[in-house]
């Protein structure tokens, strides 16, 4: 069976985008390793675990436990169950450091057969992950070795920022991909800046500077700028089966129902948009691994 590396920030990763792939891969007998900045255990974005703090009364003692908006935006029951199981996993509790995982491109992660890049949006923890030169070199090494690579949500942004020194271009240049779309990102931001009014940019990892158009620093637009052309960024096509369910930001996929999911595969690279795609994303990445083992 394969060994997969999942690099994480020290805090604020999305629990669904890590725990569901972990559950899928380990359930198939694969070995999953984790890596964090300092080798200490990582922690997920607590708002995505509890939903508390996403309603207008989220800072009021006693009332904060009443979760309405937070119930919609947080991880669902399947993801929370997977996360609680992952918290007990020995590899999750004792991760590698980023330096151990990739001191020289991907060569530091000895025996690793695939790389999975999850996301998360909270700037407090995610910026260090997205801006890490260590992780960017590790991503370049995985693509140079043609290993299976999966990226979801902001994880695609890490891949887009990973520039191959042999070409001077992003490893995603010339590939087709999806990522967190501006439609989904902007919609969540619009809700949260009203309901979490004391922290209105919670859903925006990066905000536009004065003079930059709306969405210029969104995941979709930055990823698109790294591609060979705008047409290589894919979203749900108009008229696709279940297009409304895939795009409304309310429906999430499950093991038994992939209708809400949208996943893009290009060779040995697979990408997805947000936690609502995560079961289909994990299954597609597992298929990449299986093909490599045949």
C-alpha positions as CSV (number, residue, x, y, z in Angstrom):
1,X,0.0,0.0,0.0
2,X,1.0,3.6,-0.5
3,X,2.4,6.2,1.9
4,X,0.8,9.7,1.6
5,X,2.1,12.9,3.1
6,X,-0.3,15.6,4.2
7,X,1.4,18.9,5.2
8,X,-0.5,21.1,7.6
9,X,-0.3,24.5,9.2
10,X,0.2,24.6,12.9
11,X,-3.4,25.7,13.3
12,X,-6.5,26.6,11.3
13,X,-6.6,23.9,8.6
14,X,-10.1,22.9,7.5
15,X,-11.1,19.7,9.4
16,X,-13.2,18.2,6.6
17,X,-10.4,18.5,4.0
18,X,-7.9,16.7,6.2
19,X,-10.0,14.1,8.1
20,X,-12.2,12.8,5.3
21,X,-9.2,12.0,3.0
22,X,-7.3,10.5,6.1
23,X,-10.3,8.3,6.8
24,X,-10.7,7.2,3.2
25,X,-7.0,6.5,2.7
26,X,-6.4,4.7,6.0
27,X,-9.6,2.7,5.4
28,X,-8.0,1.4,2.2
29,X,-4.9,0.4,4.0
30,X,-2.7,3.3,3.0
31,X,-0.3,4.9,5.4
32,X,-0.8,8.7,6.1
33,X,2.0,10.9,7.4
34,X,1.5,14.5,8.5
35,X,4.0,17.4,8.7
36,X,3.7,20.7,10.5
37,X,6.0,23.7,10.8
38,X,7.7,22.5,14.0
39,X,6.7,18.8,14.2
40,X,4.1,19.5,16.9
41,X,0.5,18.3,16.5
42,X,-1.7,20.6,14.4
43,X,-5.1,21.9,15.3
44,X,-8.0,22.6,13.0
45,X,-9.9,25.9,12.7
46,X,-12.1,25.7,15.8
47,X,-14.9,27.7,14.2
48,X,-15.2,25.0,11.5
49,X,-15.4,22.3,14.3
50,X,-18.0,23.9,16.5
51,X,-19.7,26.6,14.5
52,X,-19.5,28.9,17.5
53,X,-18.6,32.4,16.7
54,X,-20.3,32.5,13.3
55,X,-23.6,33.9,14.6
56,X,-24.1,37.5,15.6
57,X,-24.4,36.6,19.3
58,X,-21.2,34.5,19.1
59,X,-19.3,36.5,21.6
60,X,-22.1,36.6,24.2
61,X,-21.5,34.3,27.1
62,X,-24.1,31.5,27.2
63,X,-25.7,32.5,23.9
64,X,-22.6,31.4,21.9
65,X,-23.6,27.8,22.3
66,X,-26.7,28.5,20.2
67,X,-25.4,27.7,16.7
68,X,-27.5,28.6,13.6
69,X,-25.4,30.1,10.9
70,X,-22.4,28.2,12.3
71,X,-24.3,24.9,11.9
72,X,-24.5,25.5,8.1
73,X,-20.9,26.7,7.7
74,X,-19.0,24.3,10.0
75,X,-17.9,20.7,9.2
76,X,-20.8,18.3,9.0
77,X,-21.4,15.2,11.1
78,X,-19.4,12.8,8.8
79,X,-16.4,15.1,8.8
80,X,-16.5,15.7,12.6
81,X,-16.7,11.9,13.2
82,X,-13.6,11.5,11.0
83,X,-11.8,14.3,12.7
84,X,-12.3,12.9,16.2
85,X,-10.9,9.5,15.0
86,X,-8.0,11.3,13.3
87,X,-7.1,13.1,16.5
88,X,-6.3,9.7,18.1
89,X,-4.1,8.6,15.2
90,X,-0.5,8.2,16.2
91,X,0.9,9.8,13.0
92,X,-1.4,12.8,13.5
93,X,-0.2,13.2,17.1
94,X,3.4,12.9,16.2
95,X,3.9,14.6,12.8
96,X,7.2,15.3,11.0
97,X,8.4,18.9,10.7
98,X,8.2,20.6,7.3
99,X,12.0,20.6,7.2
100,X,12.1,16.8,7.9
101,X,9.5,16.2,5.2
102,X,11.2,18.1,2.5
103,X,14.7,19.4,3.1
104,X,15.6,19.1,-0.5
105,X,12.4,19.2,-2.6
106,X,10.5,16.0,-2.0
107,X,13.6,13.9,-1.3
108,X,13.4,14.4,2.4
109,X,10.1,12.5,2.6
110,X,11.6,9.1,2.1
111,X,9.3,6.5,0.7
112,X,6.4,8.8,0.1
113,X,4.2,7.8,-2.8
114,X,1.7,10.7,-2.9
115,X,1.1,14.3,-1.6
116,X,-2.2,15.7,-0.5
117,X,-2.7,19.4,0.0
118,X,-5.7,20.4,2.1
119,X,-6.9,24.0,2.6
120,X,-8.4,26.3,5.2
121,X,-9.1,30.0,5.0
122,X,-8.3,31.6,8.4
123,X,-5.4,33.9,7.8
124,X,-4.0,33.5,11.4
125,X,-2.8,30.0,10.6
126,X,-3.0,29.5,6.9
127,X,-0.7,32.2,5.6
128,X,2.4,30.5,7.0
129,X,1.4,27.3,5.1
130,X,0.6,29.1,1.9
131,X,3.7,31.2,1.9
132,X,6.2,28.5,3.0
133,X,9.2,28.1,0.7
134,X,9.9,24.7,2.3
135,X,6.4,23.4,1.3
136,X,6.6,25.0,-2.2
137,X,9.9,23.1,-2.8
138,X,8.2,19.9,-1.6
139,X,5.3,20.4,-4.0
140,X,7.7,21.0,-6.9
141,X,9.5,17.8,-6.0
142,X,6.3,15.8,-6.0
143,X,5.4,17.1,-9.5
144,X,8.9,16.5,-10.8
145,X,8.7,12.9,-9.7
146,X,5.2,12.6,-11.2
147,X,3.7,11.4,-7.9
148,X,0.0,11.5,-7.4
149,X,-0.9,15.0,-6.0
150,X,-4.2,16.1,-4.7
151,X,-5.2,19.6,-3.7
152,X,-8.4,21.1,-2.5
153,X,-9.6,24.6,-1.7
154,X,-6.6,26.8,-0.6
155,X,-4.3,23.7,-1.0
156,X,-4.5,24.5,-4.8
157,X,-3.2,28.0,-4.0
158,X,-0.1,26.4,-2.4
159,X,0.4,24.4,-5.6
160,X,-0.1,27.4,-7.8
161,X,2.6,29.3,-5.8
162,X,5.1,26.4,-6.2
163,X,7.4,27.5,-9.1
164,X,9.6,24.9,-10.8
165,X,13.1,26.4,-11.1
166,X,13.6,24.4,-14.3
167,X,10.8,26.3,-16.1
168,X,10.3,29.4,-14.0
169,X,6.6,28.6,-13.9
170,X,4.1,27.3,-11.5
171,X,3.8,23.5,-11.4
172,X,0.1,24.1,-12.4
173,X,1.1,25.9,-15.6
174,X,-0.2,23.9,-18.5
175,X,-2.6,21.9,-16.3
176,X,-6.3,22.1,-15.7
177,X,-7.5,22.6,-12.2
178,X,-10.3,23.9,-10.0
179,X,-10.0,25.5,-6.5
180,X,-12.1,27.5,-4.2
181,X,-14.2,29.6,-6.6
182,X,-14.7,33.3,-6.1
183,X,-18.5,32.5,-6.1
184,X,-18.1,30.2,-3.1
185,X,-15.5,32.3,-1.3
186,X,-17.3,35.6,-1.9
187,X,-20.6,34.2,-0.7
188,X,-19.2,32.8,2.5
189,X,-17.4,36.1,3.2
190,X,-20.6,38.1,2.5
191,X,-22.5,36.0,5.1
192,X,-19.7,35.9,7.7
193,X,-18.8,39.6,7.6
194,X,-22.4,40.3,8.7
195,X,-22.9,37.6,11.3
196,X,-19.3,37.8,12.6
197,X,-19.2,41.6,12.3
198,X,-16.3,42.0,14.9
199,X,-14.0,40.0,12.6
200,X,-15.5,40.7,9.1
201,X,-12.6,39.2,7.1
202,X,-12.6,35.8,8.8
203,X,-13.4,34.1,5.4
204,X,-10.8,36.0,3.4
205,X,-7.2,34.8,3.8
206,X,-6.0,37.8,1.8
207,X,-7.8,41.1,1.2
208,X,-7.4,43.3,-1.8
209,X,-5.4,46.5,-1.5
210,X,-6.9,49.9,-2.5
211,X,-7.3,50.0,-6.2
212,X,-7.4,46.3,-6.7
213,X,-10.7,44.9,-8.1
214,X,-13.0,42.8,-6.0
215,X,-11.8,39.2,-5.8
216,X,-8.3,40.0,-7.2
217,X,-6.7,38.2,-4.2
218,X,-9.3,35.4,-4.1
219,X,-8.1,31.8,-4.5
220,X,-9.6,31.5,-8.0
221,X,-8.1,34.6,-9.4
222,X,-4.6,34.0,-8.0
223,X,-4.6,30.4,-9.1
224,X,-5.8,31.4,-12.6
225,X,-2.9,33.9,-12.9
226,X,-0.5,31.0,-12.5
227,X,-2.1,28.9,-15.3
228,X,-1.3,28.8,-19.0
229,X,-4.6,30.5,-19.6
230,X,-7.9,31.3,-17.9
231,X,-9.7,28.5,-19.6
232,X,-7.6,26.0,-17.6
233,X,-9.4,27.0,-14.4
234,X,-12.6,24.9,-14.4
235,X,-15.9,25.4,-12.5
236,X,-19.2,23.5,-12.9
237,X,-20.3,23.9,-16.5
238,X,-23.6,25.5,-17.2
239,X,-26.1,22.8,-17.9
240,X,-24.1,20.1,-16.1
241,X,-26.1,17.4,-14.3
242,X,-27.0,18.6,-10.8
243,X,-25.3,22.0,-11.5
244,X,-27.4,23.9,-8.9
245,X,-26.7,21.4,-6.2
246,X,-22.9,21.5,-7.0
247,X,-22.8,25.3,-7.0
248,X,-25.1,26.6,-4.3
249,X,-22.7,26.2,-1.4
250,X,-25.3,24.4,0.8
251,X,-25.1,20.8,-0.4
252,X,-22.1,18.6,0.5
253,X,-21.2,15.3,-0.9
254,X,-21.1,12.0,1.0
255,X,-19.9,8.5,0.5
256,X,-23.3,7.6,-0.9
257,X,-24.0,10.8,-2.9
258,X,-21.5,12.5,-5.1
259,X,-24.0,14.7,-6.9
260,X,-22.9,17.9,-5.1
261,X,-19.2,17.3,-5.8
262,X,-17.0,18.8,-8.6
263,X,-13.5,17.3,-9.0
264,X,-11.0,17.9,-11.8
265,X,-8.4,15.4,-12.8
266,X,-5.4,16.2,-15.1
267,X,-3.0,13.3,-15.4
268,X,-1.7,12.4,-11.9
269,X,-3.1,15.6,-10.3
270,X,-6.6,16.0,-8.9
271,X,-8.2,19.1,-7.5
272,X,-11.4,20.1,-5.8
273,X,-13.1,23.4,-4.6
274,X,-14.3,23.1,-1.0
275,X,-15.3,20.8,1.8
276,X,-18.5,20.0,-0.1
277,X,-16.4,18.0,-2.6
278,X,-14.2,16.2,-0.1
279,X,-15.6,12.6,-0.4
280,X,-15.3,12.6,-4.2
281,X,-12.0,14.3,-4.0
282,X,-10.6,11.6,-1.6
283,X,-12.0,8.8,-3.7
284,X,-10.4,10.3,-6.9
285,X,-7.0,10.7,-5.1
286,X,-7.2,7.1,-3.9
287,X,-7.8,6.0,-7.5
288,X,-4.6,7.8,-8.5
289,X,-2.7,5.9,-5.8
290,X,-4.2,2.6,-6.9
291,X,-3.2,3.2,-10.5
292,X,0.4,3.8,-9.3
293,X,0.4,0.6,-7.4
294,X,-0.8,-1.6,-10.3
